Amino acid sequence: MALGALLVVIVLIALGVHSCQVSANNSAMQSYTGDAASLIQSSNANGQALFKALATAGSAGATTTQNAIDSAGSQARTLVTRAQQLSVPDQLRNGNANLLLALRMRADGIGQIATQIQPALNGNQTAVDAIALQTARFYASDVVYKDYSSPEIYAAMNAAGVRFAGLPSGQFVPSLTWLVPSNIARALRVRLASGRIAPGLHGHRLDSVSVAGTALQVGSPNSLASTTPTFVLSFTNTGQNAESNVVCKVTVNGTSVTGSATVAQTLPGHSYTCDVTLSSPAPAGTQTVVAAIESVPGEKNTANNSISYTVTFP
């Protein structure tokens, strides 16, 4: 009888230990899925911020866009680090590996876009193509997460009989149109070269900008009397080719206020002017205004295409 009682005690202890182990494992799995859900939600939000920056690049200006993309890249790298530090139960290792892969693909893609956005905004076809390649990487990360990571995590949780709140959809790319270079160029408001580019130098130099007959000064404050002034851009065709449909543009940095005008044709060595009126009133106070002659197909030197001014609006 004593031996039987001892066996009963041993069995009860073993069952209790097993029950505690199962409970601890289930708790660990639930904790992991909560952390994974938080990561993918943050990644989704980061994707929204990134594509908003790309969609508004044409009006926000190159500096604002670059800063927004750099910020998205920093956030993406932080998410990868957080994923690497997760405590992962054995049953969820496959799902976690693919989750980490998806997050790395997104961080790497944003990093590459950060290096290409400036030439892309200047109409560089190669840079726009490179951005399209990275948006394709983002789409692949959606596939990795949706078709591999998420199902693997669900299957492991179901097999263990552990209830959990589920995982977010994990959609990073808002639309497949972002995979097409021409659509990316349209979103960035840049013109890409079509057909064969004539040999020789191409491009323009922005010489000066004036308002109401007064030239704006670089490095000094410029006070204007109107919130919707007309900027007169003076520029020169410094290339060896005639150019057509040359776009002049003025942007108030950090706002959606912009204006543009088009010169039908410019000839090598000749100077031109274009009148650009802001599309809406600029915010009162001191702002940074960027005037630019947009790059033309084949233009390689764009350093002299734009000038930034400090302008105070009434």
FIVEXRO-730301 format. One line per 3 residues: number of its first residue (from 1); their letters; for each residue x, y, z of N, C-alpha, C. Coordinates in Angstrom, 2 decimals. Example, Ala and Ser with C-alpha at 12.3 -4.5 7.8 and 13.67 -1.06 7.14 Angstrom:
! residues 2
1) AS) 13.19,-5.69,7.80,12.30,-4.50,7.80,13.20,-3.30,7.80; 12.85,-2.25,7.08,13.67,-1.06,7.14,12.90,0.03,7.87
//
This chain:
! residues 314
1) MAL) 0.83,-1.22,0.00,0.00,0.00,0.00,0.86,1.27,0.00; 1.95,1.18,0.79,2.85,2.34,0.84,3.49,2.59,-0.51; 3.89,1.45,-1.16,4.49,1.60,-2.49,3.50,2.16,-3.49
4) GAL) 2.25,1.72,-3.40,1.22,2.24,-4.31,0.98,3.71,-4.09; 0.95,4.12,-2.83,0.75,5.54,-2.52,1.89,6.38,-3.05; 3.14,5.80,-2.92,4.30,6.52,-3.42,4.23,6.71,-4.93
7) LVV) 3.78,5.65,-5.62,3.65,5.74,-7.08,2.62,6.80,-7.47; 1.53,6.83,-6.72,0.49,7.84,-7.00,1.05,9.25,-6.83; 1.82,9.43,-5.77,2.42,10.75,-5.52,3.36,11.14,-6.65
10) IVL) 4.20,10.14,-7.07,5.15,10.41,-8.14,4.42,10.79,-9.43; 3.34,10.05,-9.75,2.56,10.35,-10.96,1.95,11.73,-10.87; 1.42,12.06,-9.70,0.80,13.38,-9.54,1.83,14.49,-9.69
13) IAL) 3.02,14.24,-9.14,4.08,15.25,-9.27,4.48,15.41,-10.73; 4.62,14.27,-11.44,4.99,14.32,-12.86,3.94,15.06,-13.67; 2.67,14.75,-13.36,1.58,15.44,-14.08,1.60,16.94,-13.78
16) GVH) 1.88,17.27,-12.53,1.93,18.68,-12.17,3.06,19.41,-12.86; 4.24,18.72,-12.89,5.39,19.33,-13.58,5.09,19.51,-15.06; 4.50,18.46,-15.66,4.17,18.54,-17.09,3.17,19.66,-17.35
19) SCQ) 2.18,19.73,-16.44,1.16,20.78,-16.61,1.79,22.16,-16.51; 2.73,22.32,-15.60,3.41,23.61,-15.46,4.24,23.93,-16.70; 4.90,22.88,-17.25,5.71,23.08,-18.44,4.84,23.48,-19.62
22) VSA) 3.71,22.79,-19.75,2.79,23.11,-20.85,2.26,24.53,-20.69; 1.90,24.88,-19.46,1.38,26.22,-19.21,2.43,27.29,-19.52; 3.68,27.02,-19.10,4.74,27.98,-19.36,5.02,28.11,-20.86
25) NNS) 4.98,26.98,-21.56,5.21,27.01,-23.01,4.10,27.75,-23.73; 2.86,27.47,-23.31,1.72,28.17,-23.93,1.81,29.68,-23.69; 2.21,30.02,-22.47,2.36,31.45,-22.15,3.45,32.09,-23.00
28) AMQ) 4.56,31.32,-23.21,5.66,31.84,-24.03,5.21,32.03,-25.47; 4.40,31.09,-25.98,3.91,31.21,-27.36,2.98,32.40,-27.51; 2.13,32.59,-26.51,1.22,33.74,-26.56,1.99,35.05,-26.49
31) SYT) 3.01,35.06,-25.63,3.82,36.27,-25.51,4.53,36.57,-26.83; 5.06,35.53,-27.46,5.75,35.73,-28.74,4.80,36.29,-29.80; 3.62,35.70,-29.93,2.70,36.17,-30.98,2.26,37.60,-30.74
34) GDA) 2.15,37.99,-29.46,1.83,39.38,-29.16,2.93,40.32,-29.63; 4.19,39.91,-29.39,5.33,40.72,-29.83,5.41,40.76,-31.35; 5.17,39.61,-32.00,5.22,39.55,-33.46,4.15,40.44,-34.08
37) ASL) 2.96,40.41,-33.49,1.87,41.26,-34.00,2.23,42.73,-33.88; 2.85,43.10,-32.76,3.28,44.49,-32.57,4.31,44.90,-33.61; 5.25,44.00,-33.91,6.28,44.29,-34.90,5.68,44.52,-36.28
40) IQS) 4.79,43.66,-36.68,4.25,43.77,-38.04,3.32,44.98,-38.15; 2.63,45.31,-37.07,1.81,46.53,-37.08,2.69,47.76,-37.25; 3.80,47.79,-36.53,4.73,48.92,-36.65,5.33,48.98,-38.05
43) SNA) 5.62,47.81,-38.62,6.17,47.77,-39.97,5.16,48.27,-41.00; 3.88,47.88,-40.81,2.83,48.38,-41.70,2.75,49.90,-41.65; 2.78,50.45,-40.45,2.70,51.91,-40.29,3.92,52.58,-40.92
46) NGQ) 5.07,51.94,-40.79,6.28,52.49,-41.39,6.18,52.49,-42.91; 5.57,51.44,-43.46,5.36,51.40,-44.91,4.44,52.51,-45.38; 3.41,52.79,-44.60,2.50,53.89,-44.96,3.25,55.22,-44.99
49) ALF) 4.12,55.42,-44.00,4.90,56.66,-43.95,5.85,56.76,-45.14; 6.48,55.63,-45.50,7.40,55.62,-46.63,6.70,55.97,-47.93; 5.59,55.32,-48.21,4.91,55.55,-49.49,4.22,56.92,-49.52
52) KAL) 3.86,57.44,-48.36,3.36,58.82,-48.32,4.46,59.78,-48.72; 5.68,59.53,-48.22,6.82,60.39,-48.57,7.09,60.33,-50.07; 6.99,59.15,-50.67,7.22,59.02,-52.11,6.10,59.70,-52.89
55) ATA) 4.86,59.53,-52.43,3.72,60.10,-53.16,3.70,61.61,-53.12; 4.26,62.21,-52.06,4.24,63.67,-51.92,5.59,64.30,-52.24; 6.52,63.51,-52.77,7.88,64.02,-53.02,7.87,65.21,-53.97
58) GSA) 6.99,65.18,-54.96,6.96,66.25,-55.95,6.61,67.60,-55.37; 5.84,67.61,-54.29,5.44,68.87,-53.67,6.21,69.17,-52.39; 6.67,68.13,-51.71,7.36,68.34,-50.43,8.79,68.82,-50.60
61) GAT) 9.41,68.49,-51.71,10.78,68.90,-51.94,11.77,67.79,-51.61; 12.95,67.88,-52.19,13.95,66.82,-52.08,14.42,66.61,-50.66; 14.67,67.69,-49.92,15.20,67.56,-48.56,14.19,66.91,-47.62
64) TTQ) 12.95,67.38,-47.68,11.90,66.82,-46.83,11.69,65.35,-47.14; 11.70,65.01,-48.42,11.50,63.62,-48.83,12.64,62.75,-48.34; 13.87,63.22,-48.51,15.03,62.46,-48.06,14.96,62.20,-46.56
67) NAI) 14.60,63.23,-45.80,14.52,63.08,-44.34,13.45,62.05,-43.95; 12.32,62.09,-44.65,11.24,61.14,-44.34,11.66,59.71,-44.64; 12.36,59.51,-45.76,12.81,58.16,-46.12,13.89,57.68,-45.17
70) DSA) 14.80,58.56,-44.79,15.83,58.20,-43.82,15.20,57.79,-42.49; 14.16,58.51,-42.08,13.47,58.19,-40.83,12.80,56.81,-40.92; 12.18,56.53,-42.08,11.55,55.22,-42.28,12.60,54.12,-42.25
73) GSQ) 13.77,54.38,-42.82,14.85,53.40,-42.80,15.33,53.11,-41.39; 15.46,54.16,-40.58,15.89,53.99,-39.19,14.87,53.16,-38.42; 13.60,53.45,-38.62,12.55,52.69,-37.94,12.56,51.23,-38.38
76) ART) 12.78,50.98,-39.67,12.80,49.60,-40.17,13.96,48.81,-39.56; 15.10,49.45,-39.44,16.25,48.77,-38.83,16.01,48.48,-37.35; 15.33,49.38,-36.67,14.98,49.17,-35.27,14.06,47.96,-35.12
79) LVT) 13.12,47.80,-36.04,12.20,46.66,-35.99,12.94,45.35,-36.20; 13.94,45.35,-37.09,14.74,44.15,-37.29,15.48,43.79,-36.00; 16.05,44.78,-35.34,16.76,44.53,-34.09,15.82,43.97,-33.03
82) RAQ) 14.63,44.52,-32.93,13.65,44.02,-31.96,13.27,42.57,-32.27; 13.11,42.26,-33.56,12.77,40.89,-33.95,13.88,39.91,-33.59; 15.11,40.35,-33.75,16.25,39.49,-33.43,16.34,39.21,-31.93
85) QLS) 15.78,40.07,-31.11,15.88,39.94,-29.66,14.69,39.19,-29.05; 13.74,38.75,-29.88,12.57,38.03,-29.37,12.97,36.68,-28.78; 12.27,36.28,-27.74,12.40,34.93,-27.20,11.42,34.05,-27.97
88) VPD) 11.97,33.09,-28.72,11.14,32.33,-29.67,10.99,30.88,-29.22; 9.77,30.42,-28.89,9.55,29.00,-28.58,9.92,28.13,-29.78; 10.33,26.91,-29.52,10.79,26.02,-30.58,9.74,25.84,-31.68
91) QLR) 8.46,25.72,-31.29,7.41,25.47,-32.28,7.26,26.61,-33.28; 7.74,27.80,-32.92,7.51,28.99,-33.75,8.77,29.45,-34.48; 9.82,28.64,-34.46,11.08,29.09,-35.05,10.99,29.30,-36.55
94) NGN) 10.29,28.41,-37.26,10.17,28.59,-38.72,9.40,29.86,-39.05; 8.30,30.07,-38.36,7.51,31.28,-38.60,8.29,32.53,-38.27; 9.06,32.47,-37.18,9.86,33.64,-36.78,10.96,33.92,-37.79
97) ANL) 11.59,32.87,-38.32,12.66,33.07,-39.30,12.15,33.81,-40.52; 10.95,33.47,-40.97,10.38,34.15,-42.13,9.89,35.55,-41.78; 9.42,35.75,-40.55,9.06,37.10,-40.12,10.29,37.99,-40.14
100) LLA) 11.39,37.48,-39.61,12.63,38.26,-39.59,13.11,38.55,-41.01; 12.98,37.57,-41.90,13.37,37.78,-43.29,12.55,38.90,-43.93; 11.23,38.89,-43.70,10.37,39.93,-44.27,10.77,41.32,-43.77
103) LRM) 11.05,41.42,-42.48,11.44,42.72,-41.91,12.79,43.17,-42.46; 13.73,42.22,-42.65,15.02,42.58,-43.22,14.87,43.06,-44.66; 14.02,42.40,-45.43,13.81,42.81,-46.81,13.28,44.25,-46.87
106) RAD) 12.41,44.59,-45.95,11.86,45.94,-45.93,12.92,46.97,-45.53; 13.71,46.64,-44.52,14.77,47.56,-44.09,15.80,47.76,-45.19; 16.19,46.68,-45.85,17.18,46.78,-46.93,16.62,47.60,-48.09
109) GIG) 15.35,47.38,-48.42,14.74,48.11,-49.53,14.67,49.61,-49.27; 14.29,49.99,-48.06,14.23,51.41,-47.73,15.61,52.03,-47.79; 16.61,51.27,-47.32,17.97,51.78,-47.37,18.43,52.06,-48.79
112) QIA) 18.07,51.18,-49.71,18.44,51.39,-51.11,17.69,52.57,-51.72; 16.42,52.72,-51.39,15.64,53.85,-51.90,16.23,55.17,-51.42; 16.71,55.18,-50.18,17.30,56.40,-49.62,18.49,56.87,-50.46
115) TQI) 19.22,55.94,-51.07,20.39,56.32,-51.87,20.00,56.72,-53.29; 18.79,56.39,-53.71,18.38,56.63,-55.10,17.38,57.78,-55.27; 16.80,58.25,-54.16,15.71,59.20,-54.29,16.14,60.52,-54.90
118) QPA) 17.35,61.02,-54.57,17.77,62.31,-55.11,17.96,62.26,-56.63; 18.73,61.30,-57.18,18.81,61.24,-58.65,17.46,60.95,-59.29; 16.61,60.17,-58.62,15.29,59.89,-59.19,14.47,61.16,-59.31
121) LNG) 14.55,62.03,-58.30,13.81,63.29,-58.34,14.35,64.23,-59.41; 15.56,63.95,-59.89,16.13,64.72,-60.98,15.88,64.07,-62.34; 15.00,63.04,-62.34,14.60,62.43,-63.60,15.54,61.35,-64.10
124) NQT) 16.40,60.83,-63.24,17.34,59.79,-63.65,16.60,58.46,-63.79; 16.57,57.92,-65.01,15.85,56.68,-65.29,16.40,55.50,-64.48; 17.72,55.40,-64.39,18.33,54.30,-63.66,17.92,54.31,-62.20
127) AVD) 17.86,55.51,-61.61,17.47,55.63,-60.20,16.01,55.24,-60.00; 15.15,55.67,-60.92,13.73,55.30,-60.82,13.57,53.79,-60.95; 14.31,53.18,-61.89,14.27,51.72,-62.03,14.74,51.04,-60.75
130) AIA) 15.76,51.61,-60.12,16.28,51.03,-58.88,15.24,51.09,-57.76; 14.47,52.18,-57.70,13.40,52.29,-56.71,12.33,51.25,-56.98; 12.00,51.03,-58.26,11.02,50.01,-58.62,11.48,48.63,-58.19
133) LQT) 12.78,48.37,-58.30,13.33,47.09,-57.87,13.13,46.90,-56.37; 13.25,47.97,-55.61,13.08,47.87,-54.16,11.60,47.73,-53.78; 10.71,48.37,-54.51,9.29,48.18,-54.22,8.88,46.75,-54.54
136) ARF) 9.54,46.13,-55.53,9.30,44.71,-55.80,9.80,43.87,-54.63; 10.89,44.28,-54.02,11.39,43.60,-52.83,10.36,43.68,-51.70; 9.73,44.87,-51.55,8.69,45.03,-50.53,7.53,44.06,-50.80
139) YAS) 7.15,43.95,-52.07,6.05,43.04,-52.42,6.43,41.60,-52.08; 7.69,41.24,-52.35,8.17,39.91,-51.99,8.11,39.70,-50.48; 8.40,40.76,-49.71,8.33,40.64,-48.25,6.89,40.39,-47.80
142) DVV) 5.93,40.98,-48.51,4.52,40.71,-48.21,4.20,39.23,-48.44; 4.74,38.67,-49.52,4.51,37.25,-49.82,5.15,36.37,-48.74; 6.38,36.69,-48.36,7.07,35.91,-47.33,6.26,35.91,-46.03
145) YKD) 5.76,37.07,-45.66,5.01,37.15,-44.41,3.65,36.46,-44.52; 2.89,36.79,-45.58,1.52,36.29,-45.69,1.43,34.80,-46.01; 2.32,34.32,-46.88,2.23,32.93,-47.35,3.11,31.97,-46.57
148) YSS) 4.02,32.47,-45.76,4.93,31.58,-45.04,4.91,31.86,-43.54; 5.37,33.04,-43.13,5.49,33.32,-41.70,4.15,33.20,-40.97; 3.16,33.94,-41.42,1.87,33.94,-40.74,1.22,32.55,-40.70
151) PEI) 1.12,31.81,-41.82,0.54,30.46,-41.75,1.32,29.51,-40.85; 2.65,29.64,-40.85,3.46,28.77,-39.99,3.21,29.05,-38.52; 3.04,30.31,-38.18,2.76,30.66,-36.78,1.37,30.17,-36.39
154) YAA) 0.37,30.38,-37.28,-0.98,29.91,-36.99,-1.00,28.40,-36.81; -0.30,27.67,-37.69,-0.30,26.21,-37.62,0.32,25.72,-36.31; 1.40,26.35,-35.89,2.06,25.95,-34.65,1.17,26.24,-33.44
157) MNA) 0.50,27.36,-33.44,-0.38,27.70,-32.33,-1.57,26.72,-32.26; -2.13,26.40,-33.42,-3.25,25.46,-33.46,-2.82,24.07,-33.01; -1.63,23.63,-33.46,-1.14,22.31,-33.09,-0.93,22.21,-31.58
160) AGV) -0.52,23.31,-30.97,-0.30,23.31,-29.52,-1.58,23.57,-28.74; -2.65,23.89,-29.47,-3.91,24.17,-28.80,-3.91,25.47,-28.03; -3.11,26.41,-28.50,-2.98,27.69,-27.80,-3.81,28.74,-28.50
163) RFA) -4.66,29.39,-27.76,-5.47,30.47,-28.34,-4.66,31.77,-28.36; -4.88,32.54,-29.42,-4.23,33.86,-29.49,-5.06,34.77,-30.37; -4.77,36.06,-30.27,-5.62,37.06,-30.93,-5.42,37.13,-32.43
166) GLP) -4.41,36.46,-32.97,-4.15,36.51,-34.40,-3.10,37.53,-34.77; -2.77,37.57,-36.05,-1.73,38.46,-36.55,-2.31,39.44,-37.57; -1.70,40.64,-37.71,-2.16,41.60,-38.72,-1.89,41.08,-40.12
169) SGQ) -2.52,41.69,-41.11,-2.36,41.24,-42.49,-0.94,41.42,-43.01; -0.26,42.45,-42.56,1.14,42.64,-42.95,1.33,43.18,-44.34; 0.41,43.99,-44.84,0.54,44.55,-46.19,1.42,45.78,-46.16
172) FVP) 2.58,45.73,-46.82,3.52,46.84,-46.83,3.34,47.71,-48.07; 3.17,47.09,-49.24,3.01,47.82,-50.50,1.53,48.17,-50.67; 1.18,49.46,-50.75,-0.24,49.83,-50.83,-0.90,49.50,-52.15
175) SLT) -0.11,49.42,-53.23,-0.68,49.16,-54.56,0.41,48.61,-55.47; 0.02,47.70,-56.37,0.99,47.13,-57.31,1.48,48.17,-58.32; 0.82,49.31,-58.41,1.29,50.36,-59.32,2.67,50.86,-58.91
178) WLV) 3.02,50.66,-57.63,4.33,51.11,-57.15,5.47,50.23,-57.66; 5.15,49.15,-58.35,6.19,48.29,-58.91,6.57,48.70,-60.33; 5.85,49.66,-60.90,6.06,50.07,-62.29,6.85,51.38,-62.33
181) PSN) 8.03,51.39,-62.98,8.86,52.60,-62.99,8.14,53.85,-63.49; 7.34,53.71,-64.55,6.65,54.89,-65.08,5.66,55.46,-64.07; 5.02,54.60,-63.30,4.10,55.07,-62.27,4.85,55.73,-61.10
184) IAR) 6.02,55.20,-60.79,6.85,55.82,-59.75,7.28,57.22,-60.19; 7.70,57.33,-61.45,8.10,58.64,-61.97,6.93,59.62,-61.93; 5.74,59.12,-62.24,4.57,59.99,-62.21,4.29,60.45,-60.79
187) ALR) 4.43,59.54,-59.81,4.20,59.91,-58.42,5.23,60.94,-57.95; 6.47,60.79,-58.42,7.53,61.73,-58.04,7.47,63.03,-58.83; 6.61,63.05,-59.84,6.44,64.22,-60.72,7.73,64.53,-61.47
190) VRL) 8.33,63.50,-62.03,9.53,63.70,-62.84,9.28,63.14,-64.24; 10.00,63.71,-65.21,9.92,63.25,-66.59,11.11,62.36,-66.89; 10.82,61.23,-67.52,11.89,60.31,-67.89,12.16,60.41,-69.38
193) ASG) 13.37,60.06,-69.74,13.74,60.10,-71.15,12.95,59.06,-71.93; 12.53,59.40,-73.13,11.86,58.45,-74.00,12.58,58.44,-75.33; 12.91,57.26,-75.78,13.62,57.16,-77.06,15.10,57.45,-76.90
196) RIA) 15.77,57.66,-78.02,17.21,57.86,-78.04,17.56,59.30,-77.66; 18.56,59.44,-76.78,18.99,60.78,-76.35,20.11,61.24,-77.29; 20.00,62.47,-77.75,21.00,63.01,-78.66,22.36,63.07,-77.98
199) PGL) 23.44,62.83,-78.71,24.79,62.89,-78.11,25.14,64.32,-77.69; 26.13,64.44,-76.81,26.55,65.77,-76.36,25.94,66.13,-75.03; 26.33,67.29,-74.53,25.86,67.74,-73.22,24.41,68.20,-73.28
202) HGH) 23.71,67.95,-72.17,22.32,68.40,-72.01,22.19,69.10,-70.67; 21.34,70.11,-70.60,21.04,70.69,-69.30,20.94,72.19,-69.27; 20.57,72.69,-68.09,20.38,74.12,-67.88,21.02,74.55,-66.56
205) RLD) 21.22,75.85,-66.44,21.72,76.46,-65.21,20.74,77.54,-64.78; 20.27,77.47,-63.54,19.42,78.52,-63.00,20.31,79.68,-62.57; 20.10,80.84,-63.18,20.98,81.98,-62.92,20.50,82.86,-61.77
208) SVS) 19.22,83.18,-61.76,18.70,84.06,-60.72,17.18,83.94,-60.66; 16.62,84.50,-59.58,15.16,84.51,-59.39,14.79,85.89,-58.88; 13.71,86.41,-59.41,13.24,87.73,-58.96,11.74,87.71,-58.74
211) VAG) 11.29,88.69,-57.93,9.86,88.88,-57.68,9.58,90.38,-57.79; 8.63,90.72,-58.63,8.25,92.13,-58.84,9.46,92.99,-59.18; 10.36,92.46,-59.98,11.51,93.21,-60.44,12.70,93.24,-59.50
214) TAL) 12.58,92.64,-58.33,13.67,92.63,-57.35,14.27,91.23,-57.27; 15.57,91.14,-57.47,16.24,89.84,-57.43,16.31,89.33,-55.99; 16.01,88.05,-55.80,16.12,87.44,-54.48,17.60,87.20,-54.17
217) QVG) 17.94,87.32,-52.89,19.32,87.18,-52.46,19.53,85.86,-51.72; 20.60,85.18,-52.04,20.94,83.93,-51.36,21.66,84.25,-50.06; 21.27,83.61,-48.97,21.93,83.80,-47.69,21.44,85.02,-46.93
220) SPN) 20.47,85.73,-47.49,19.90,86.90,-46.82,18.38,86.77,-46.83; 17.70,87.35,-45.84,16.23,87.29,-45.83,15.63,88.10,-46.97; 14.57,87.60,-47.55,13.86,88.28,-48.63,12.39,88.42,-48.23
223) SLA) 11.91,89.64,-48.11,10.53,89.87,-47.70,9.66,90.14,-48.93; 8.52,89.45,-48.99,7.60,89.61,-50.11,6.30,90.22,-49.65; 5.61,90.86,-50.57,4.37,91.56,-50.23,3.13,90.70,-50.46
226) STT) 3.30,89.54,-51.06,2.15,88.69,-51.40,2.41,87.26,-50.96; 1.32,86.55,-50.63,1.44,85.13,-50.30,1.37,84.25,-51.54; 1.00,84.86,-52.68,0.98,84.11,-53.94,1.75,84.89,-55.00
229) PTF) 3.02,85.14,-54.77,3.80,85.95,-55.71,4.11,85.18,-56.98; 4.52,85.93,-58.00,5.01,85.32,-59.23,6.53,85.41,-59.23; 7.18,84.26,-59.29,8.63,84.19,-59.32,9.09,84.13,-60.77
232) VLS) 10.06,84.97,-61.11,10.61,84.97,-62.47,11.97,84.29,-62.41; 12.06,83.12,-63.04,13.29,82.35,-63.05,14.06,82.64,-64.33; 15.30,83.05,-64.19,16.18,83.29,-65.34,17.18,82.14,-65.42
235) FTN) 17.27,81.52,-66.60,18.15,80.35,-66.71,18.76,80.28,-68.11; 19.77,79.44,-68.25,20.52,79.32,-69.49,20.65,77.86,-69.90; 20.50,77.60,-71.18,20.77,76.27,-71.72,22.29,76.15,-71.84
238) TGQ) 22.89,75.36,-70.95,24.35,75.23,-70.92,24.84,73.99,-71.67; 23.92,73.31,-72.33,24.29,72.10,-73.06,24.63,72.37,-74.51; 24.66,71.30,-75.27,24.97,71.37,-76.70,23.77,70.96,-77.55
241) NAE) 22.60,70.89,-76.91,21.40,70.43,-77.59,20.21,71.33,-77.29; 19.32,71.43,-78.23,18.04,72.08,-77.97,17.21,71.17,-77.07; 16.48,71.78,-76.14,15.65,71.00,-75.22,14.20,71.47,-75.35
244) SNV) 13.28,70.56,-75.12,11.86,70.90,-75.26,11.13,70.65,-73.95; 10.04,71.41,-73.77,9.17,71.28,-72.60,9.97,71.33,-71.29; 10.74,72.39,-71.14,11.57,72.58,-69.95,10.68,73.11,-68.81
247) VCK) 10.71,72.42,-67.69,9.83,72.76,-66.57,10.55,73.61,-65.54; 9.95,74.74,-65.20,10.43,75.60,-64.11,9.52,75.36,-62.91; 10.10,75.29,-61.74,9.31,74.94,-60.57,9.76,75.72,-59.34
250) VTV) 8.79,76.10,-58.52,9.06,76.77,-57.25,8.30,76.03,-56.16; 8.99,75.70,-55.06,8.38,74.94,-53.97,8.67,75.62,-52.65; 7.65,75.71,-51.79,7.84,76.17,-50.42,8.08,74.92,-49.58
253) NGT) 9.30,74.73,-49.12,9.66,73.49,-48.42,8.79,73.24,-47.20; 8.47,71.95,-47.01,7.70,71.56,-45.85,6.22,71.82,-45.98; 5.76,72.25,-47.15,4.34,72.50,-47.39,3.97,71.89,-48.73
256) SVT) 2.68,71.95,-49.04,2.21,71.48,-50.35,2.13,72.61,-51.36; 2.63,73.78,-50.98,2.55,74.95,-51.85,3.65,74.88,-52.91; 3.25,74.94,-54.16,4.21,74.87,-55.25,3.63,75.56,-56.47
259) GSA) 4.43,75.70,-57.50,3.98,76.27,-58.76,4.94,75.87,-59.85; 4.48,75.83,-61.09,5.36,75.44,-62.18,4.94,76.12,-63.47; 5.86,76.15,-64.40,5.61,76.70,-65.73,6.52,75.94,-66.70
262) TVA) 6.17,75.96,-67.98,6.92,75.21,-68.98,7.36,76.11,-70.12; 8.62,75.99,-70.48,9.17,76.69,-71.64,9.24,75.68,-72.78; 8.60,76.00,-73.90,8.44,75.04,-74.98,9.77,74.55,-75.55
265) QTL) 10.74,75.45,-75.72,12.03,75.04,-76.27,13.14,76.00,-75.83; 14.32,75.43,-75.60,15.50,76.24,-75.33,16.63,75.81,-76.26; 17.49,76.76,-76.62,18.59,76.49,-77.55,19.93,76.61,-76.82
268) PGH) 20.93,75.88,-77.25,22.23,75.91,-76.59,22.81,77.32,-76.51; 23.27,77.72,-75.32,23.90,79.02,-75.13,22.94,80.17,-74.96; 21.64,79.94,-75.08,20.65,81.01,-74.96,20.06,81.04,-73.55
271) SYT) 19.66,82.26,-73.13,19.05,82.45,-71.82,17.56,82.69,-71.95; 16.82,82.30,-70.91,15.35,82.37,-70.95,14.83,82.75,-69.58; 13.56,83.14,-69.54,12.87,83.38,-68.27,11.54,82.64,-68.30
274) CDV) 11.07,82.30,-67.12,9.73,81.73,-67.01,9.08,82.28,-65.75; 7.79,82.51,-65.82,7.04,83.08,-64.71,6.30,81.96,-63.97; 6.58,81.81,-62.69,5.98,80.75,-61.89,5.18,81.38,-60.75
277) TLS) 3.88,81.14,-60.74,3.01,81.65,-59.67,2.63,80.49,-58.75; 2.69,80.73,-57.46,2.34,79.68,-56.51,0.87,79.30,-56.67; 0.59,78.02,-56.54,-0.77,77.51,-56.75,-1.71,77.85,-55.62
280) SPA) -1.16,78.12,-54.43,-1.98,78.47,-53.27,-1.14,79.37,-52.36; -1.78,80.10,-51.45,-1.03,81.02,-50.59,0.00,80.30,-49.73; 1.16,80.89,-49.61,2.21,80.34,-48.76,1.91,80.70,-47.30
283) PAG) 2.31,79.85,-46.35,2.09,80.17,-44.94,2.84,81.45,-44.55; 2.21,82.23,-43.70,2.85,83.46,-43.24,4.12,83.13,-42.45; 5.07,84.04,-42.53,6.31,83.84,-41.80,7.47,83.48,-42.72
286) TQT) 8.58,83.15,-42.10,9.79,82.85,-42.86,9.81,81.40,-43.32; 10.01,81.21,-44.62,10.00,79.88,-45.22,11.23,79.71,-46.12; 11.55,78.46,-46.41,12.59,78.17,-47.39,11.93,77.88,-48.73
289) VVA) 12.28,78.67,-49.72,11.71,78.53,-51.06,12.79,78.00,-52.00; 12.46,76.94,-52.72,13.41,76.34,-53.67,12.91,76.57,-55.09; 13.70,77.25,-55.89,13.40,77.44,-57.31,14.28,76.48,-58.10
292) AIE) 13.73,75.87,-59.14,14.51,74.86,-59.86,14.09,74.78,-61.32; 15.06,74.44,-62.14,14.81,74.05,-63.53,14.93,72.53,-63.54; 13.84,71.83,-63.79,13.88,70.37,-63.72,14.83,69.81,-64.77
295) SVP) 15.46,68.71,-64.41,16.43,68.09,-65.31,15.76,67.61,-66.59; 16.52,67.60,-67.66,16.03,67.12,-68.95,16.72,65.79,-69.26; 16.14,64.99,-70.16,16.77,63.71,-70.50,18.22,63.88,-70.93
298) GEK) 19.09,63.09,-70.35,20.51,63.14,-70.69,21.31,64.10,-69.85; 20.66,64.86,-68.98,21.39,65.83,-68.15,22.09,65.10,-67.00; 23.37,65.33,-66.85,24.15,64.65,-65.82,24.52,65.56,-64.65
301) NTA) 24.75,66.83,-64.92,25.10,67.76,-63.86,23.86,68.56,-63.46; 23.31,68.26,-62.30,22.12,68.98,-61.84,22.40,69.86,-60.63; 23.68,70.02,-60.31,24.05,70.79,-59.12,23.67,72.26,-59.25
304) NNS) 23.59,72.77,-60.50,23.27,74.19,-60.70,21.85,74.41,-61.19; 20.99,73.41,-60.99,19.60,73.52,-61.46,18.70,74.24,-60.49; 19.10,74.35,-59.22,18.20,74.91,-58.23,18.92,75.86,-57.29
307) ISY) 18.13,76.77,-56.71,18.65,77.73,-55.72,17.63,77.82,-54.60; 18.11,77.82,-53.34,17.24,77.95,-52.19,17.33,79.37,-51.62; 16.18,79.91,-51.23,16.12,81.25,-50.68,15.35,81.24,-49.35
310) TVT) 15.72,82.18,-48.49,14.96,82.41,-47.26,13.99,83.54,-47.54; 12.69,83.24,-47.47,11.67,84.21,-47.86,10.66,84.38,-46.73; 10.32,85.64,-46.45,9.30,85.93,-45.45,8.02,86.36,-46.16
313) FP) 6.95,85.60,-45.91,5.64,85.92,-46.51,4.79,86.69,-45.50; 3.94,87.60,-45.98,3.13,88.41,-45.05,2.07,87.57,-44.33
//
